[in-house]
């Protein structure tokens, strides 16, 4: 019996880039610190 299956695709070798869209809901009073953290996060 097959219980699962997955495929791992190397998107870069296919010429695709990966983009992620996330939603952030900071706690009250934390918006500024979240914005600073985003600015410090490395981008490729």
C-alpha positions as a LaTeX table, in Angstrom:
\begin{tabular}{lrrr}
\hline
Residue & $x$ (\AA) & $y$ (\AA) & $z$ (\AA) \\
\hline
Unk1 & 0.00 & 0.00 & 0.00 \\
Unk2 & 1.33 & 3.46 & $-0.91$ \\
Unk3 & 0.89 & 5.84 & 2.01 \\
Unk4 & 2.29 & 8.96 & 0.42 \\
Unk5 & 4.16 & 10.48 & $-2.50$ \\
Unk6 & 5.99 & 13.70 & $-3.19$ \\
Unk7 & 8.05 & 15.22 & $-5.96$ \\
Unk8 & 10.99 & 17.51 & $-5.33$ \\
Unk9 & 11.53 & 19.87 & $-8.25$ \\
Unk10 & 14.70 & 21.93 & $-8.65$ \\
Unk11 & 13.01 & 25.15 & $-9.74$ \\
Unk12 & 16.31 & 26.97 & $-10.32$ \\
Unk13 & 17.46 & 24.32 & $-12.79$ \\
Unk14 & 14.17 & 24.79 & $-14.59$ \\
Unk15 & 14.81 & 28.53 & $-14.76$ \\
Unk16 & 12.22 & 29.54 & $-12.19$ \\
Unk17 & 12.70 & 31.71 & $-9.15$ \\
Unk18 & 10.85 & 31.15 & $-5.93$ \\
Unk19 & 8.61 & 33.89 & $-4.60$ \\
Unk20 & 6.80 & 33.65 & $-1.31$ \\
Unk21 & 4.01 & 35.93 & $-0.19$ \\
Unk22 & 3.40 & 35.96 & 3.52 \\
Unk23 & 0.95 & 37.73 & 5.78 \\
Unk24 & 2.21 & 39.16 & 9.05 \\
Unk25 & $-0.12$ & 40.25 & 11.83 \\
Unk26 & 2.09 & 41.78 & 14.51 \\
Unk27 & 0.86 & 42.23 & 18.05 \\
Unk28 & $-0.27$ & 45.69 & 19.05 \\
Unk29 & 2.72 & 48.03 & 19.26 \\
Unk30 & 5.06 & 45.65 & 17.41 \\
Unk31 & 4.71 & 46.93 & 13.85 \\
Unk32 & 7.90 & 49.01 & 13.98 \\
Unk33 & 10.02 & 46.11 & 15.28 \\
Unk34 & 8.60 & 43.79 & 12.60 \\
Unk35 & 9.40 & 46.36 & 9.90 \\
Unk36 & 12.97 & 46.64 & 11.21 \\
Unk37 & 13.35 & 42.85 & 11.20 \\
Unk38 & 12.14 & 42.70 & 7.59 \\
Unk39 & 14.72 & 45.33 & 6.61 \\
Unk40 & 17.49 & 43.26 & 8.23 \\
Unk41 & 16.48 & 40.02 & 6.51 \\
Unk42 & 18.84 & 39.12 & 3.63 \\
Unk43 & 17.35 & 38.87 & 0.16 \\
Unk44 & 18.76 & 36.74 & $-2.63$ \\
\hline
\end{tabular}
